[in-house]
């Protein structure tokens, strides 16, 4: 009876990990701890003989990188170490998982994740319409969708628009692969439509570009698998659906991308700044920091280095109102920890690629994360680190067996 209770509790805790889009950071952290404790209890109770092998040391490498950097550099900023703890926790949780956390359970977990994203979208809409008229649904303010700005700043808890958009993108991708394999076809079609709609509504440019690239590769994959003739009707329906979803938001999307053309060369002066010229200021200062990077990087003084650069090169105190990091995780790695630090992380990514190449879905998600990191420090926030380590660890340690 007790072992049955432990099994049920452990299963619920693993499913709880998939509720990430629906939870505040602290609640999500509590669920991760509960899952880790129950996994430990299972292994003690069953007397499972499992060891920390070289594979696990490699899969947890980013955590050790940040820990050793803090110790060797003398910064001793353990907030940074705690932030990167999921790089350690998730590989361990899934490496020591109970036997009943199998491929079928992984499929169920991905479905729970998708339902969580859908519910969060639904609650965002309810929350928005409870406080605003429906006419403001596609309204833009300073080239930023009003819906995106309102729910991001006023909802019960904050998820940065780009990070929530990444949840949408992951859910979209899961449904695309379900559709290609003729699984949950009705749900996949509905979910794809809703995810695309909200991706354009939140209008995060890197997510939209990644979505479009994903669609292109999905089309190529479909044609290779089915042939051009068999794929024609699906492609036609897809184009029509995309047109219907995008058309109501054409003004929102147009302004977001038009801003790049009109604002890219305009300097930041006083309170005149936007997402485009701010990005350019960040990029220029990030490259300057890159050229001046010490052997161990700037460490915890990186933000101070960037702020000094913003101050010297712009007639504005915009950098005091918000924290503007490198907005490129690869530049961040070099400037934070040096080129050796960066090289270790590239080695880590290469090892991950080799471990997940058995799954086309895992590879697609992996590449999407790499693209997002070109314009975001995606692995420097809780939601980004947790989503990545959760999904990748699950695909590495849970593989489909012939009997599944």
C-alpha positions, -999 to 999 in steps of 0.1 A, spaced: 0 0 0 28 24 9 48 16 -23 16 22 -43 13 56 -25 49 64 -34 44 55 -70 13 77 -73 30 106 -55 61 103 -77 40 102 -109 21 133 -99 54 151 -90 68 143 -125 36 156 -141 39 187 -119 71 195 -137 51 199 -169 29 227 -153 58 252 -157 38 277 -180 10 278 -154 31 285 -123 50 312 -105 88 306 -102 87 298 -65 59 273 -68 77 256 -97 108 254 -76 89 238 -48 75 211 -72 110 204 -85 123 199 -50 93 176 -42 100 155 -73 137 153 -65 129 142 -29 104 115 -40 129 102 -66 155 99 -39 130 81 -16 122 57 -44 158 49 -50 165 44 -12 134 22 -8 141 1 -39 179 0 -31 186 10 -67 223 7 -74 230 37 -97 262 57 -99 273 91 -111 290 82 -143 309 103 -168 277 108 -188 261 126 -158 291 147 -151 289 160 -187 252 165 -187 255 186 -155 285 205 -168 270 240 -169 262 239 -132 298 230 -123 311 257 -147 292 284 -128 301 270 -94 338 267 -101 338 302 -118 324 317 -86 350 299 -65 380 305 -87 372 342 -96 366 350 -59 331 365 -67 313 340 -45 279 351 -59 260 320 -51 227 335 -64 241 328 -98 249 292 -88 214 287 -75 199 301 -107 218 274 -127 209 246 -103 183 231 -128 213 221 -150 222 198 -121 188 188 -108 170 177 -139 196 153 -153 198 137 -118 160 134 -115 157 117 -149 188 96 -145 175 82 -113 138 82 -122 116 52 -113 110 26 -141 74 36 -145 84 70 -157 87 56 -192 80 67 -228 42 66 -224 46 88 -194 68 112 -214 40 116 -240 15 123 -212 39 149 -197 42 167 -230 5 167 -233 1 182 -198 26 209 -208 5 217 -239 -27 219 -218 -9 242 -193 1 266 -221 -35 266 -235 -50 273 -201 -25 301 -195 -35 316 -228 -72 313 -219 -67 330 -185 -46 358 -201 -76 365 -224 -101 364 -196 -79 387 -174 -74 411 -203 -111 414 -213 -122 417 -177 -102 450 -176 -102 462 -212 -126 464 -241 -123 439 -269 -114 467 -293 -80 470 -276 -72 433 -283 -51 442 -313 -42 477 -303 -5 487 -303 12 513 -280 47 525 -290 49 497 -315 43 471 -288 11 451 -286 -11 464 -258 -23 429 -249 13 417 -245 22 447 -224 -9 446 -202 -9 409 -193 29 409 -187 28 438 -163 -6 432 -145 -12 395 -144 -10 375 -111 26 367 -118 51 378 -144 65 357 -173 85 377 -197 67 378 -231 96 362 -250 97 333 -224 60 327 -226 62 329 -264 88 301 -262 63 280 -243 39 286 -272 66 277 -297 74 244 -279 38 235 -278 34 243 -315 63 221 -324 51 191 -303 17 193 -322 34 196 -356 52 163 -349 20 148 -337 3 158 -369 31 144 -391 28 111 -373 -10 112 -374 -14 113 -336 -41 134 -318 -48 150 -351 -78 171 -340 -61 184 -309 -29 190 -329 -47 211 -355 -66 232 -329 -35 236 -308 -13 247 -338 -39 274 -347 -41 287 -312 -3 287 -306 4 305 -339 -23 331 -331 -8 339 -297 28 338 -309 19 366 -333 -2 384 -307 27 385 -282 49 395 -312 83 385 -299 104 389 -331 129 361 -324 101 337 -316 82 347 -348 114 342 -369 120 308 -352 84 299 -359 87 307 -396 120 288 -399 103 258 -381 74 259 -405 98 259 -435 117 229 -422 84 212 -413 73 216 -449 106 202 -462 103 173 -439 67 167 -450 76 168 -487 105 143 -481 83 120 -461 51 122 -482 61 136 -516 49 168 -532 16 156 -545 5 140 -513 16 171 -494 -1 197 -516 -35 198 -499 -19 199 -464 4 228 -475 -26 247 -491 -46 243 -459 -16 254 -439 -11 285 -460 -48 294 -457 -48 288 -419 -17 309 -414 -32 338 -435 -65 337 -415 -46 338 -382 -21 365 -392 -45 388 -411 -62 403 -380 -28 410 -365 -11 424 -396 -9 459 -381 7 447 -349 32 425 -367 39 452 -394 47 478 -368 70 455 -349 91 447 -379 89 481 -395 104 495 -363 137 477 -372 140 496 -405 130 531 -391 148 530 -357 179 508 -362 202 538 -367 185 563 -344 205 571 -313 191 569 -278 185 604 -265 168 611 -231 136 592 -230 136 584 -267 144 547 -269 126 516 -282 133 479 -285 152 484 -317 177 512 -309 181 498 -274 191 465 -289 216 482 -311 231 500 -281 233 466 -263 249 450 -293 276 477 -296 285 476 -259 284 438 -258 310 436 -286 331 462 -269 330 441 -237 338 410 -258 371 427 -270 381 437 -235 372 404 -218 397 392 -192 408 355 -191 381 346 -165 356 371 -180 341 400 -161 320 377 -139 295 395 -117 310 429 -128 298 423 -164 266 443 -159 286 472 -144 309 471 -175 279 472 -198 262 501 -178 294 521 -180 295 516 -218 258 526 -221 265 558 -201 295 567 -222 279 561 -256 244 573 -251 229 606 -239 203 589 -217 200 571 -184 178 543 -200 201 517 -186 191 527 -150 154 521 -156 159 484 -166 186 459 -166 199 454 -201 222 424 -203 240 412 -235 207 398 -250 229 371 -266 237 341 -245 268 332 -264 284 367 -260 273 365 -223 292 333 -218 324 347 -231 321 381 -213 310 365 -181 334 336 -179 360 339 -207 367 319 -238 375 287 -219 342 290 -201 324 294 -235 343 265 -250 331 242 -222 295 252 -229 299 245 -266 313 211 -257 283 205 -235 259 214 -264 278 191 -287 273 162 -262 236 170 -259 232 169 -296 248 134 -297 225 122 -269 192 134 -284 197 127 -321 175 97 -318 145 120 -316 136 144 -344 113 164 -320 141 168 -295 165 180 -322 139 205 -334 134 219 -299 171 219 -293 178 240 -324 149 264 -315 165 270 -281 199 277 -298 183 303 -321 164 321 -293 197 325 -275 210 346 -303 189 376 -291 181 366 -255 201 354 -225 175 326 -224 194 304 -200 199 332 -175 163 332 -163 144 306 -144 117 298 -170 143 294 -198 167 272 -178 139 250 -164 121 245 -197 154 236 -215 168 213 -189 135 196 -183 128 188 -219 163 178 -229 168 156 -198 135 139 -205 144 131 -241 179 119 -231 168 95 -203 134 84 -216 135 67 -250 109 47 -268 112 9 -265 98 -17 -288 74 -28 -261 61 7 -255 
